[in-house]
Amino acid sequence: MVTLRALVVADEESRYIWDFFDRQAFKGIDVIIACGDLKASYLSFLTTMVAAPLFYVHGNHDGHFLRQPPEGCDNLEERMQVLKGIRFIGFGGALASSPKPFHYSERDAVRQITRRLPEISYHGGFDVLVTHAPVQGLGDLDGAFHRGFKAYRALIDLFGPKYHFHGHVHTSYRQGASRVIRYGDTTIVNAFGYRVLDLQFDKPGRRKRLSYIKTRYDWGRAYGSQP
Protein backbone atom coordinates (compact mmCIF):
# COMPACT_ATOMS: atom_id res chain seq x y z
CA MET A 1 0.00 0.00 0.00
CA VAL A 2 1.23 3.49 -0.91
CA THR A 3 -0.14 6.49 1.00
CA LEU A 4 0.29 10.07 -0.19
CA ARG A 5 -0.78 12.94 2.03
CA ALA A 6 -2.17 15.58 -0.32
CA LEU A 7 -3.09 19.21 0.09
CA VAL A 8 -5.84 19.76 -2.48
CA VAL A 9 -6.81 23.32 -3.45
CA ALA A 10 -9.14 25.07 -5.91
CA ASP A 11 -11.06 28.26 -6.73
CA GLU A 12 -10.46 30.31 -3.58
CA GLU A 13 -7.23 31.24 -1.82
CA SER A 14 -7.35 30.39 1.87
CA ARG A 15 -6.63 33.35 4.10
CA TYR A 16 -5.76 30.90 6.88
CA ILE A 17 -3.00 29.39 4.75
CA TRP A 18 -1.76 32.56 3.05
CA ASP A 19 -1.90 35.10 5.89
CA PHE A 20 -1.44 32.85 8.91
CA PHE A 21 0.64 29.99 7.56
CA ASP A 22 1.37 27.30 10.15
CA ARG A 23 4.08 24.97 8.88
CA GLN A 24 3.24 22.39 11.54
CA ALA A 25 -0.35 22.10 10.25
CA PHE A 26 0.96 20.93 6.87
CA LYS A 27 3.77 18.72 8.07
CA GLY A 28 4.08 15.50 6.11
CA ILE A 29 2.38 16.73 2.93
CA ASP A 30 3.72 14.70 -0.02
CA VAL A 31 2.02 16.54 -2.86
CA ILE A 32 -0.12 19.63 -3.53
CA ILE A 33 -2.86 19.30 -6.15
CA ALA A 34 -4.25 22.56 -7.55
CA CYS A 35 -7.48 22.37 -9.58
CA GLY A 36 -7.55 25.87 -11.02
CA ASP A 37 -8.80 29.45 -10.56
CA LEU A 38 -6.07 30.36 -8.07
CA LYS A 39 -3.42 33.07 -8.22
CA ALA A 40 -0.04 32.00 -9.54
CA SER A 41 1.60 33.67 -6.54
CA TYR A 42 -0.54 31.54 -4.21
CA LEU A 43 0.63 28.33 -5.88
CA SER A 44 4.27 29.44 -5.73
CA PHE A 45 3.78 30.28 -2.04
CA LEU A 46 2.29 26.85 -1.33
CA THR A 47 5.01 24.78 -2.97
CA THR A 48 7.69 26.90 -1.24
CA MET A 49 6.22 26.99 2.27
CA VAL A 50 4.81 23.45 2.37
CA ALA A 51 7.98 22.16 0.69
CA ALA A 52 6.17 19.66 -1.52
CA PRO A 53 5.78 19.30 -5.31
CA LEU A 54 2.74 21.10 -6.71
CA PHE A 55 0.82 19.76 -9.72
CA TYR A 56 -1.75 22.08 -11.29
CA VAL A 57 -4.25 22.61 -14.08
CA HIS A 58 -5.63 25.90 -15.34
CA GLY A 59 -9.03 27.16 -14.32
CA ASN A 60 -11.25 29.15 -16.67
CA HIS A 61 -10.11 32.39 -14.96
CA ASP A 62 -6.38 31.66 -15.22
CA GLY A 63 -5.52 33.60 -18.36
CA HIS A 64 -2.89 35.50 -16.35
CA PHE A 65 -0.87 32.26 -16.16
CA LEU A 66 -0.04 32.76 -19.84
CA ARG A 67 1.95 35.87 -18.87
CA GLN A 68 3.35 34.65 -15.57
CA PRO A 69 2.93 30.98 -14.64
CA PRO A 70 3.51 29.85 -11.05
CA GLU A 71 7.14 29.27 -10.19
CA GLY A 72 8.36 25.86 -9.12
CA CYS A 73 5.12 24.07 -10.10
CA ASP A 74 4.32 21.39 -12.70
CA ASN A 75 1.53 21.79 -15.25
CA LEU A 76 -0.33 18.49 -15.62
CA GLU A 77 -1.78 19.62 -18.95
CA GLU A 78 1.71 19.49 -20.43
CA ARG A 79 3.01 16.25 -19.02
CA MET A 80 2.02 13.40 -16.74
CA GLN A 81 3.83 13.44 -13.39
CA VAL A 82 4.83 10.34 -11.43
CA LEU A 83 5.39 10.53 -7.68
CA LYS A 84 6.34 7.43 -5.69
CA GLY A 85 5.04 5.37 -8.60
CA ILE A 86 1.65 7.15 -8.65
CA ARG A 87 0.70 8.66 -12.03
CA PHE A 88 -1.01 12.08 -12.22
CA ILE A 89 -2.59 13.56 -15.36
CA GLY A 90 -4.64 16.72 -15.79
CA PHE A 91 -6.88 18.80 -18.05
CA GLY A 92 -7.76 22.44 -17.45
CA GLY A 93 -10.47 24.89 -18.39
CA ALA A 94 -14.24 24.73 -18.34
CA LEU A 95 -17.17 24.32 -20.69
CA ALA A 96 -17.96 27.71 -22.25
CA SER A 97 -18.59 29.17 -25.69
CA SER A 98 -16.99 32.60 -25.18
CA PRO A 99 -13.57 32.95 -26.87
CA LYS A 100 -11.36 33.27 -23.80
CA PRO A 101 -8.31 31.30 -22.66
CA PHE A 102 -9.27 27.99 -21.06
CA HIS A 103 -12.87 28.12 -22.28
CA TYR A 104 -13.55 24.90 -24.16
CA SER A 105 -16.27 23.03 -25.98
CA GLU A 106 -17.02 19.36 -25.49
CA ARG A 107 -15.23 18.73 -28.79
CA ASP A 108 -12.16 20.55 -27.46
CA ALA A 109 -12.10 18.26 -24.42
CA VAL A 110 -12.25 15.20 -26.67
CA ARG A 111 -9.33 16.52 -28.71
CA GLN A 112 -7.28 17.24 -25.59
CA ILE A 113 -7.74 13.71 -24.30
CA THR A 114 -7.05 12.16 -27.70
CA ARG A 115 -3.75 14.05 -27.91
CA ARG A 116 -2.70 12.56 -24.55
CA LEU A 117 -3.49 8.95 -25.43
CA PRO A 118 0.08 8.14 -26.55
CA GLU A 119 1.38 9.35 -23.18
CA ILE A 120 -1.32 7.48 -21.26
CA SER A 121 -0.57 4.33 -23.25
CA TYR A 122 3.16 4.63 -22.57
CA HIS A 123 2.56 4.85 -18.81
CA GLY A 124 -0.01 2.05 -18.80
CA GLY A 125 -2.85 4.33 -17.64
CA PHE A 126 -2.97 6.75 -14.72
CA ASP A 127 -3.96 6.78 -11.04
CA VAL A 128 -5.10 10.36 -10.40
CA LEU A 129 -7.11 12.58 -12.74
CA VAL A 130 -6.96 16.32 -12.02
CA THR A 131 -9.31 18.73 -13.83
CA HIS A 132 -10.85 22.13 -13.26
CA ALA A 133 -14.29 21.28 -14.60
CA PRO A 134 -16.25 18.33 -13.17
CA VAL A 135 -17.51 15.26 -14.97
CA GLN A 136 -20.89 15.66 -16.62
CA GLY A 137 -23.48 14.27 -14.21
CA LEU A 138 -21.02 13.76 -11.35
CA GLY A 139 -20.79 16.89 -9.20
CA ASP A 140 -21.62 19.43 -11.89
CA LEU A 141 -24.59 21.81 -12.12
CA ASP A 142 -27.50 22.14 -14.53
CA GLY A 143 -26.52 25.58 -15.81
CA ALA A 144 -24.51 25.56 -19.04
CA PHE A 145 -21.40 27.23 -17.58
CA HIS A 146 -21.00 24.78 -14.70
CA ARG A 147 -21.92 21.65 -16.60
CA GLY A 148 -19.14 19.07 -16.74
CA PHE A 149 -17.52 17.33 -19.68
CA LYS A 150 -18.86 14.04 -20.96
CA ALA A 151 -15.34 13.24 -22.18
CA TYR A 152 -14.09 13.06 -18.58
CA ARG A 153 -16.66 10.40 -17.72
CA ALA A 154 -15.52 8.34 -20.71
CA LEU A 155 -11.90 8.75 -19.56
CA ILE A 156 -12.76 7.50 -16.07
CA ASP A 157 -14.83 4.63 -17.49
CA LEU A 158 -11.92 3.50 -19.64
CA PHE A 159 -9.01 3.81 -17.20
CA GLY A 160 -10.63 3.66 -13.75
CA PRO A 161 -8.30 6.02 -11.83
CA LYS A 162 -8.34 5.77 -8.05
CA TYR A 163 -9.08 9.49 -7.61
CA HIS A 164 -10.47 12.41 -9.59
CA PHE A 165 -10.07 15.95 -8.21
CA HIS A 166 -11.86 18.94 -9.72
CA GLY A 167 -12.83 22.52 -8.90
CA HIS A 168 -15.13 25.04 -10.62
CA VAL A 169 -18.24 24.21 -8.55
CA HIS A 170 -18.07 26.39 -5.43
CA THR A 171 -19.63 24.91 -2.32
CA SER A 172 -21.97 27.94 -2.11
CA TYR A 173 -23.48 26.84 -5.42
CA ARG A 174 -24.57 23.50 -3.97
CA GLN A 175 -25.10 24.04 -0.26
CA GLY A 176 -25.41 20.78 1.62
CA ALA A 177 -24.28 18.66 -1.33
CA SER A 178 -21.58 16.07 -0.74
CA ARG A 179 -18.13 17.03 -1.94
CA VAL A 180 -17.14 13.39 -2.37
CA ILE A 181 -18.75 11.02 -4.88
CA ARG A 182 -17.98 7.36 -5.41
CA TYR A 183 -18.21 6.31 -9.07
CA GLY A 184 -17.16 2.73 -9.72
CA ASP A 185 -13.61 2.37 -8.41
CA THR A 186 -13.01 6.15 -8.54
CA THR A 187 -13.38 8.60 -5.66
CA ILE A 188 -14.37 12.02 -7.03
CA VAL A 189 -13.57 15.04 -4.83
CA ASN A 190 -14.62 18.67 -5.25
CA ALA A 191 -11.46 20.46 -4.14
CA PHE A 192 -12.98 23.91 -3.53
CA GLY A 193 -10.99 25.88 -0.93
CA TYR A 194 -8.52 23.44 0.55
CA ARG A 195 -8.49 19.94 2.00
CA VAL A 196 -5.82 17.65 3.42
CA LEU A 197 -6.41 14.04 2.41
CA ASP A 198 -4.56 10.76 2.81
CA LEU A 199 -4.67 9.06 -0.60
CA GLN A 200 -4.21 5.32 -0.62
CA PHE A 201 -3.12 3.20 -3.56
CA ASP A 202 -2.17 -0.40 -4.14
CA LYS A 203 1.60 -0.69 -4.30
CA PRO A 204 2.50 -0.12 -7.95
CA GLY A 205 4.29 -2.97 -9.64
CA ARG A 206 5.88 -2.97 -13.04
CA ARG A 207 3.46 -1.20 -15.36
CA LYS A 208 2.83 -2.72 -18.75
CA ARG A 209 2.58 -0.31 -21.65
CA LEU A 210 -0.74 -0.28 -23.45
CA SER A 211 -1.14 -0.63 -27.18
CA TYR A 212 -1.80 2.85 -28.52
CA ILE A 213 -3.90 1.52 -31.40
CA LYS A 214 -6.11 -0.50 -29.04
CA THR A 215 -6.29 2.37 -26.55
CA ARG A 216 -7.39 4.77 -29.29
CA TYR A 217 -10.07 2.29 -30.38
CA ASP A 218 -11.25 1.69 -26.80
CA TRP A 219 -11.38 5.43 -26.18
CA GLY A 220 -13.65 5.94 -29.16
CA ARG A 221 -15.97 3.21 -27.94
CA ALA A 222 -16.00 4.56 -24.36
CA TYR A 223 -16.89 8.05 -25.53
CA GLY A 224 -19.46 6.80 -28.00
CA SER A 225 -21.24 4.82 -25.28
CA GLN A 226 -21.84 7.91 -23.11
CA PRO A 227 -25.49 9.04 -22.79
Beta strands, then each sheet from edge to edge (+ up, - down):
strand 1: 2-10
strand 2: 31-34
strand 3: 54-56
strand 4: 74-75
strand 5: 81-83
strand 6: 86-91
strand 7: 94-95
strand 8: 103-104
strand 9: 128-131
strand 10: 163-166
strand 11: 180-183
strand 12: 186-190
strand 13: 193-201
sheet 1: 4+ 3+ 2+ 1+ 13-
sheet 2: 5+ 6- 9- 10- 12- 11+
sheet 3: 7+ 8+
end
